[in-house]
Amino acid sequence: MSRVELPRLGEKPLIALVDRANRALQADMVRTAHLRGHPVVKPAHNSVFGTLAEEGSRASDMAARAGITRQSMGEIIREMVDLGILEMRPDPEDRRAKLVTYTDHGRRVARDGYLHLSELEQRFAEEFGATEYAAAREILGQIAPLLDQWTTEEAGAR
């Protein structure tokens, strides 16, 4: 039986670069939350902070935006409710549904996170140059929509 040769790209694949940057950013957010007085914040909580709208969101919508199951998002939300970061209320648009919102404490935690993100953006712009950093952000922002477009086009061609 012959072995199938694996192709080599000659450089680290983009998916590996993006994954490593994402993991480093996620870890930095948690580390900074701890340094800023929020020691209960965990890496899993980033999926909530990154998807919860200021006016509140439904758990199912948050799960879809985070790319995780509703069950996983529900577990994270329940944990954050127990920690006093989130609360659940009836959705005024659909009384059968629940709306996830921040508590006052949760808003302080989220505010500190957003301030840190703003600081990081500034530091990256200074490190790489404002023009180059803006270009990197623009290209990264176009990757997912382009992949979605190609997927739709390929599905239509079948």
Sine and cosine of phi, psi and omega as CSV:
sin_phi,cos_phi,sin_psi,cos_psi,sin_omega,cos_omega
0.00,0.00,0.77,-0.64,-0.03,-1.00
-1.00,0.00,0.50,-0.87,0.03,-1.00
-1.00,0.09,0.66,-0.75,0.07,-1.00
-0.99,0.17,0.80,-0.61,0.03,-1.00
-0.98,0.21,0.72,-0.69,0.05,-1.00
-1.00,-0.02,0.72,-0.69,0.02,-1.00
-0.94,0.34,0.52,-0.85,0.06,-1.00
-0.92,-0.40,0.69,-0.72,-0.05,-1.00
-1.00,0.10,-0.33,0.94,-0.03,-1.00
1.00,0.05,-0.25,0.97,0.08,-1.00
-0.47,-0.88,0.25,-0.97,-0.03,-1.00
-0.89,0.45,0.75,-0.66,0.00,-1.00
-0.89,0.46,0.53,-0.85,0.01,-1.00
-0.82,0.57,-0.65,0.76,-0.02,-1.00
-0.87,0.50,-0.60,0.80,0.03,-1.00
-0.94,0.34,-0.63,0.78,0.03,-1.00
-0.90,0.43,-0.71,0.71,0.00,-1.00
-0.92,0.40,-0.66,0.75,0.01,-1.00
-0.89,0.46,-0.71,0.71,-0.02,-1.00
-0.90,0.43,-0.67,0.74,0.03,-1.00
-0.90,0.44,-0.67,0.75,0.02,-1.00
-0.88,0.47,-0.73,0.68,-0.01,-1.00
-0.89,0.46,-0.63,0.78,0.02,-1.00
-0.92,0.40,-0.67,0.75,0.03,-1.00
-0.91,0.42,-0.69,0.73,0.01,-1.00
-0.87,0.49,-0.72,0.70,0.00,-1.00
-0.90,0.43,-0.62,0.78,0.01,-1.00
-0.90,0.43,-0.62,0.78,0.02,-1.00
-0.89,0.46,-0.68,0.73,-0.01,-1.00
-0.93,0.37,-0.72,0.69,0.01,-1.00
-0.85,0.53,-0.69,0.72,-0.01,-1.00
-0.93,0.37,-0.62,0.78,0.07,-1.00
-0.85,0.52,-0.69,0.72,0.02,-1.00
-0.88,0.47,-0.71,0.70,-0.01,-1.00
-0.90,0.44,-0.50,0.87,-0.04,-1.00
-1.00,-0.04,0.29,0.96,0.13,-0.99
1.00,-0.06,0.32,0.95,0.00,-1.00
-0.84,-0.54,0.94,0.35,-0.13,-0.99
-0.94,0.34,-0.20,0.98,-0.03,-1.00
-1.00,0.06,-0.15,0.99,-0.02,-1.00
-0.93,0.38,0.72,-0.70,-0.01,-1.00
-0.87,-0.50,0.31,-0.95,0.05,-1.00
-0.81,0.58,-0.63,0.78,-0.01,-1.00
-0.88,0.47,-0.45,0.89,-0.02,-1.00
-0.92,0.40,-0.38,0.92,0.02,-1.00
-0.84,0.54,-0.53,0.85,0.00,-1.00
-0.92,0.39,-0.44,0.90,0.08,-1.00
-0.99,0.15,-0.77,0.64,-0.02,-1.00
-0.85,0.52,-0.53,0.85,-0.02,-1.00
-0.99,0.14,-0.15,0.99,-0.09,-1.00
-0.78,-0.62,-0.17,0.99,-0.04,-1.00
-0.99,0.10,0.89,-0.46,0.04,-1.00
-0.94,0.33,0.47,-0.89,-0.05,-1.00
-0.84,0.54,-0.59,0.81,-0.01,-1.00
-1.00,0.09,-0.07,1.00,0.00,-1.00
0.93,-0.37,0.34,-0.94,-0.02,-1.00
-0.52,-0.85,0.38,-0.92,0.15,-0.99
-0.99,0.14,0.59,-0.81,-0.02,-1.00
-0.86,0.52,-0.63,0.78,-0.02,-1.00
-0.90,0.44,-0.63,0.78,0.05,-1.00
-0.92,0.39,-0.65,0.76,0.02,-1.00
-0.89,0.45,-0.67,0.74,0.00,-1.00
-0.88,0.48,-0.69,0.72,0.01,-1.00
-0.89,0.47,-0.70,0.71,0.01,-1.00
-0.91,0.42,-0.56,0.83,-0.02,-1.00
-0.99,0.13,-0.26,0.97,-0.02,-1.00
0.96,0.28,0.54,0.84,0.04,-1.00
-0.80,-0.60,0.18,-0.98,-0.02,-1.00
-0.95,0.30,0.37,-0.93,0.07,-1.00
-0.89,0.46,-0.58,0.81,0.01,-1.00
-0.90,0.44,-0.69,0.72,0.02,-1.00
-0.90,0.44,-0.70,0.71,0.02,-1.00
-0.89,0.45,-0.65,0.76,0.01,-1.00
-0.87,0.50,-0.66,0.76,0.03,-1.00
-0.89,0.46,-0.70,0.71,-0.01,-1.00
-0.90,0.43,-0.69,0.72,0.01,-1.00
-0.88,0.48,-0.72,0.69,0.01,-1.00
-0.86,0.51,-0.66,0.76,0.04,-1.00
-0.88,0.47,-0.68,0.73,-0.02,-1.00
-0.95,0.31,-0.47,0.88,0.13,-0.99
-0.91,0.42,-0.72,0.70,0.02,-1.00
-0.88,0.48,-0.50,0.87,0.01,-1.00
-0.99,0.11,-0.08,1.00,0.01,-1.00
0.99,0.16,0.29,0.96,0.00,-1.00
-1.00,-0.03,-0.57,0.82,-0.04,-1.00
-0.83,-0.56,0.29,-0.96,0.18,-0.98
-0.63,-0.78,0.37,-0.93,0.02,-1.00
-0.91,-0.41,0.71,-0.71,0.03,-1.00
-0.72,-0.69,0.35,-0.94,0.12,-0.99
-0.88,0.47,0.65,-0.76,0.05,-1.00
-0.96,0.26,0.85,-0.53,-0.03,-1.00
-0.88,0.47,-0.38,0.93,0.01,-1.00
-1.00,0.06,-0.33,0.94,0.00,-1.00
-0.43,-0.90,0.99,-0.15,-0.10,-0.99
-0.87,0.49,-0.32,0.95,0.04,-1.00
-0.97,0.24,-0.40,0.91,-0.05,-1.00
-1.00,-0.07,0.36,-0.93,0.06,-1.00
-0.95,-0.32,0.57,-0.82,0.05,-1.00
-0.94,-0.35,0.78,-0.63,0.04,-1.00
-1.00,0.01,0.78,-0.62,0.03,-1.00
-0.69,-0.72,0.29,-0.96,0.08,-1.00
-0.98,0.19,0.56,-0.83,0.25,-0.97
-0.99,0.17,0.10,-0.99,0.08,-1.00
-0.85,0.52,-0.69,0.72,0.05,-1.00
-0.87,0.49,-0.70,0.72,0.01,-1.00
-0.88,0.48,-0.62,0.79,0.05,-1.00
-0.89,0.45,-0.60,0.80,0.04,-1.00
-0.92,0.40,-0.67,0.74,0.03,-1.00
-0.89,0.46,-0.74,0.67,-0.01,-1.00
-0.90,0.45,-0.66,0.75,0.02,-1.00
-0.86,0.51,-0.71,0.71,0.02,-1.00
-0.88,0.48,-0.62,0.78,0.04,-1.00
-0.90,0.43,-0.71,0.70,0.01,-1.00
-0.91,0.41,-0.59,0.81,0.07,-1.00
-0.89,0.46,-0.66,0.75,0.03,-1.00
-0.90,0.43,-0.67,0.74,0.05,-1.00
-0.86,0.51,-0.65,0.76,0.03,-1.00
-0.89,0.45,-0.67,0.74,0.04,-1.00
-0.89,0.46,-0.67,0.74,0.03,-1.00
-0.88,0.48,-0.71,0.71,0.01,-1.00
-0.84,0.54,-0.70,0.72,0.01,-1.00
-0.90,0.45,-0.70,0.71,-0.01,-1.00
-0.90,0.44,-0.65,0.76,0.03,-1.00
-0.90,0.43,-0.67,0.74,0.02,-1.00
-0.89,0.46,-0.64,0.77,0.04,-1.00
-0.93,0.37,-0.64,0.77,-0.05,-1.00
-0.93,0.36,-0.71,0.71,-0.11,-0.99
-0.99,-0.16,-0.22,0.97,-0.12,-0.99
0.99,-0.10,0.68,-0.73,-0.09,-1.00
-0.86,0.51,-0.67,0.74,-0.04,-1.00
-0.92,0.39,-0.73,0.68,-0.01,-1.00
-0.90,0.43,-0.66,0.75,0.00,-1.00
-0.91,0.41,-0.66,0.75,0.05,-1.00
-0.88,0.48,-0.64,0.77,0.02,-1.00
-0.91,0.41,-0.67,0.74,0.03,-1.00
-0.88,0.48,-0.68,0.73,0.02,-1.00
-0.89,0.45,-0.67,0.74,-0.01,-1.00
-0.88,0.47,-0.73,0.68,-0.02,-1.00
-0.91,0.42,-0.73,0.69,0.03,-1.00
-0.86,0.52,-0.61,0.79,0.01,-1.00
-0.93,0.38,-0.33,0.94,-0.02,-1.00
-1.00,-0.08,-0.24,0.97,-0.09,-1.00
-0.89,0.45,-0.79,0.62,-0.05,-1.00
-0.89,0.46,-0.73,0.68,0.04,-1.00
-0.87,0.49,-0.58,0.82,0.02,-1.00
-0.93,0.38,-0.68,0.74,0.06,-1.00
-0.89,0.46,-0.65,0.76,0.06,-1.00
-0.87,0.49,-0.68,0.73,0.00,-1.00
-0.89,0.46,-0.73,0.68,0.00,-1.00
-0.89,0.46,-0.64,0.77,0.03,-1.00
-0.88,0.47,-0.70,0.71,0.02,-1.00
-0.89,0.46,-0.69,0.73,0.01,-1.00
-0.90,0.45,-0.68,0.73,0.00,-1.00
-0.91,0.41,-0.63,0.78,0.02,-1.00
-0.91,0.41,-0.61,0.79,0.02,-1.00
-0.94,0.35,-0.45,0.89,-0.01,-1.00
-0.98,0.18,-0.20,0.98,-0.03,-1.00
-0.99,0.11,0.00,0.00,0.00,0.00
